[in-house]
Amino acid sequence: MRALASEWYKFRKSGSLWALLAAPLMGFGGGLISGLDMLEGININQWYTPLFGANLVYGLLFLPLITGVWAGLVCRYEHQAGGWKQLLAAPVTRGQVFVAKYAVIMLLVLVMQLLYLAALYAAGRVQEITDPFPLDIVWKSIFGGWVAVFPLAALQLWMSMMWKSFAAPFAVNVIFTLPSILVVNSERFGPYYPWSQPFSMMYIGGSTDDVFFIPWEQLLTVVGGSFVLFFLAGYIYFQRKSV
Amino acid sequence: MMGKLLRVELMKIRRKGFWFLTFLGPIGVVALQVVNYSVRWDYLRTLSDDHWLFYLENVSGFTPLALVLGIAILTSFMASIENETNAWKQLLALPVRKTSVYLAKFTVLSGLLFLASVLLCLATLVYGLTLDFGGGVPIIELLEYSFYPFFAALPILALQLWVAMVSENQGWPITVGVLNVILTYSAFSLPDWAFWKWPTLLNSWEEPMYSGLMGLGVGLVIYMVGMMNFVRRDVK
């Protein structure tokens, strides 16, 4: 717990919180750009248009990519001037450090999701949408996007601990994220690709019977499975890393 | 002096992944189409009569995204060579002009990106020839789709290099890179003056060359502004 507090403190003082603002920017911009004219005359809740338009880009590219930025930022302090040595000389286990850093990433993503939600709502208000805000569906999307990021954040944390440079883990992130533009179109492969899960779980057109927009078995096997794999691999890597 | 600086920069980027990424970008873009065409060639065949042109359009769906993200990664890598080792002071204590250092870095980066465009052209052609498209290869379009995006992306390269060179925290340029790629991906909704749209070669005149020319012009302007700002800054 103290490890977590210190991670949060370091992050807060690193002056990197500005990057949180990128998310509401996306939500507001995306909500405005995907205007209403496209669905004129069709009788559905008007909120769906900005939600569709903004969620597409947000879930497909922004969320997976920016998670990698967070992972890089929480490791930045230690990569400078032998910070790993100092941190691990303190009375904390390496496991605690890994978990604390991971928790900070996931906390940041959660805050980012909420800011995004607020910005989307604001964008809709600006366009004077009068229909009731479909909060039950939007919650699934916001929370689902967060859950889908769990494995991606674990992989990115692992990569960020491995490389000193900021760009190298980001390159790994890009290599896996770009193909998902193609993968989400495929009914056969889409459900199995971890990097397309943020999109699938934020896609508001999915089935609404379950808690999330994807079936439980897909959530448990693909998201859960890749999470366990990446988290354990990163955890074990960090135990053995020489500092 | 410029020749020496270029050789130094080329030496510094060895064994750091620069060359690997330069090859991976274009090969990856075509590899996505290899997957696309091997999975659903029967379906894609029905979508268009001009198979070659349709194939080129498919490839160029990913070219701008790979280009913009590649620019973000390579520029940040480039700046972090000096950032990570606190070598800016050492480098600039040498009898070199700051403008030359900046120009050398820009030249090496655009060289790598140009090489990536050549590879993209070759890889697109080679895989296209293995498919049974019928008809001749549309050489002009192939060259257009391979090289105009490079020129059209020069404003983004100049912008990213500027941000990367003046940021101590490389989280900045990477976040800018993410926003750049989002804007490029949303090119359909952007007006013609927005330079994020240009690498897609879409414009209301339906003339891809304009995207390339505007990129070259605006890229030079942003390059000058970035270089001036870099020169006036204190070395940390």
HADDOCK unambig.tbl for C-alpha pairs under 7 A between the chains (distance, minus, plus):
assign (segid A and resid 33 and name CA) (segid B and resid 189 and name CA) 6.62 0.50 0.50
assign (segid A and resid 57 and name CA) (segid B and resid 182 and name CA) 6.91 0.50 0.50
assign (segid A and resid 62 and name CA) (segid B and resid 178 and name CA) 6.81 0.50 0.50
assign (segid A and resid 62 and name CA) (segid B and resid 182 and name CA) 6.95 0.50 0.50
assign (segid A and resid 65 and name CA) (segid B and resid 178 and name CA) 6.75 0.50 0.50
assign (segid A and resid 69 and name CA) (segid B and resid 171 and name CA) 6.44 0.50 0.50
assign (segid A and resid 69 and name CA) (segid B and resid 175 and name CA) 6.95 0.50 0.50
assign (segid A and resid 73 and name CA) (segid B and resid 171 and name CA) 6.53 0.50 0.50
assign (segid A and resid 165 and name CA) (segid B and resid 80 and name CA) 6.92 0.50 0.50
assign (segid A and resid 166 and name CA) (segid B and resid 170 and name CA) 6.30 0.50 0.50
assign (segid A and resid 167 and name CA) (segid B and resid 73 and name CA) 5.26 0.50 0.50
assign (segid A and resid 167 and name CA) (segid B and resid 76 and name CA) 6.02 0.50 0.50
assign (segid A and resid 167 and name CA) (segid B and resid 77 and name CA) 5.77 0.50 0.50
assign (segid A and resid 171 and name CA) (segid B and resid 73 and name CA) 6.43 0.50 0.50
assign (segid A and resid 179 and name CA) (segid B and resid 32 and name CA) 6.93 0.50 0.50
